[in-house]
Amino acid sequence: MTKLQALTQLSKGDYKAFLYDCDGTLADNMQAHKDTYVKVALDHGVTIDPAIIDEFAGLPIVRVVEEINKRYQCSLDPVTFNALKYDLYYNEYIQHIRPVEFVTEHLKVHAGKVRIGVVSGGSRDAIEKTLEILEIRDLVEVLVCAGETERGKPYPDPFLLAAEMLETDPQYCLVFEDGEAGVKAADDAGMDWIRIDKVEGT
């Protein structure tokens, strides 16, 4: 069984909306994000282990920087770091991202059959551009990004806003994620979820 077949099987049910995370779920770009975190931190005299990015996957960048400050007892400015990281990623890395094929194909297959939303902890500009590069932007009906709800993941607010915008009850939404923060947010929103990094197949 292929991963696409496995994901299709797992996502069967009485669902009316599919909500996908972007970075690491639709886009195979986590290495690029790690590289930009490491470079911006290093430019400010802080050497970080890129594994911390996996640990806090799904959190908005400013929250990840706050965690880096705690872990490394440093004082990186989260807002400045966010801006620098965004510029570096957008200008030097974004054009080279690739799709997570079985997840983007899953979205394409189900577009028009269920409502489609993308819920991300990334900035709207970067996510819009990412979806365009992956050639799926026109299939996404609703996009909820960092800063568009009072609280981001791991709180349920972004998923609840997407459900509201899609006029779909949370219990009929299925979330596709690759990180703990997203899974907790989906749980607290009353939505079923699938960890795409745990899907087995060929």
N, C-alpha and C positions, 0 to 999 in steps of 0.2 A: 504494500500500500504506500502510495506517495504521501508526502506531508500535506499536500493540497487535499487529497482524498480524506486523510485523517482529520484535518481541520473542518472539512465540510461535514463529516460524520459527527464530530463533536458539537458543531453549531446547529444541528437539527433541533427543532423545537418550535414552540408557539411564539417566536420572536418577531417583532415588528420593526426593530431598529438594531443595527450593528454599529457600535462605537469603537473606533480603532485609535490606539495611541499611534504616534508617528515615529519618533526617533527610537530605533531598535525594534520596532514592530513592523511598520511599513517600509521604513528606510534602514538599510544596513549602513548606518553612519555612526555607530557608537565609538568606533576607533577614532574617527575624526573629532568627535566631541572630547574624547579623552586627550587627544593630542593638543587641542586648543586650550583646554583647562591647564595642562601641564606647562605649555609655553607661556601663557599669560602669568601663571603663578611664578614661573622661573624668572620672567622679566621683572618681577617684583621681589626677587631674592628668596622665594619660597620653593623648595623642591618637594613635590607631592608624589605619592604612589598613585598611579592612575586607577588602582583597584577601588579607591574611595568613590570614584564616579559610578562604578557598578553598584556599590553599596547604597548610594542615594539616587539611583536611576529613577527618573520620573518626577523628582522634585524640581521646582523652578530653580534657575541658575543661582539667584540670590540666596536661596535657602542652602544650596550645596556649598556656596562660598562661606556661609555662616558655619556650616559643619566643618569645612576645611580650617577655618579660624580656630574653632574649638580643638580640633585634633592636633593641629600643628602650633597652637599657641601663637598665632600671628594675627595681624590686623588688616587683612586685605579689605578694601572697601567694596562691599557686594555690588553696589550700583555701578561703580566705575569698572569693576571686573566684568560685570555682565555686558557692558557696552563694548569693552575691548575684545572680549571673547566672541561676541556677536559679529563684530567687524571682521575679525580674523577668519571665523568660520564662513561667513557669507562671501567674503572676497577671495578666499584662497582654497576653501575645502568643498563648498556646497556643490560645485559643478561635477565633482568626481564621485558623488554618492551613488550607490546602487540600490535597487529594490530588494527587499526580502521577498523573493519571487512568489512563494506559496501564499503569503499573506496578501500581497497586492493582487494576485490572481483571484484569490477568494473574494476580495472586495469587488473586482470587476465582474465576476460571475453573479454576485448577489445584488449589484446595483440595479435598481428598477424593480426588484422583488421585495426588498425591505428598504427602510429609510437608512441612509448612510451618513454617519458623522465622524469627525476626527477630533479627538480631545487630547491636547498636548500641553506639556509644561514649557514648550519653546515659544519664542516670539512669533507673532502672526506673520511678519514679513518672511522670516526664515521658513516657517511651515508652509506658507503659500508657495514659496519658491521650490521647496522640496517636493510638494505634491505635483507641481508643474513638471519638474525634472522626471518624476516617476510616471508622468502622463496619466494621472488619475484625478487631477484637480476638478475637472468638470463633472466627475461622478460623486463628489462630496457635497452633500446638501448643506451641512452645518459644520462650522469650524469654531472650536472654543480653545483659546490659547492663553498663555501666561498673562496674568494681570487683568483678565476679563471677568473674573469672579473675585469676590473679596478674599477668598482662600483658595489656594491651588491644591493639587494632590499633595499629601494623602487624604485631604478632606474631600467629601463627596460633591462639593459645589460645582466643579466643572462638568461632571457627568449629569448632574441634575439639571443644569442649565441646558445642556445639549438635548436631553430628553424633553424638556419644556419647549425648546425651539422646534423640535421635531414632532411636537404634540403627541408624544408617546409615553405611556405610563412606564416608570422605571422597571417594573417587573417584566416588561416585554422587551427590554433592552439587553443585548449581550455585548460585553466588553472584551476587546482583544488587547492584551498587555504583555509587557516583558519585564516589569519591575514590581517590587513589593509595594511601593507608594501607590501605584495605579490600581493594584489589586485591592488594597485597603480602601481606596476611594470608591471603587466599584461596589465592594461589600457594603460599605456604609451608605451607599446610594440605593441599596436594595436590588442590585443588578447581578445577574450571573456573569461569570468571566472565564476566559481561557488564557492561560499563560502560553504564548506562542513559542517561547523558548523551551517549553517542556513537551511540545508536540513531537511524537516519534513517527518516523517514516523514512522512506528512501528519497 
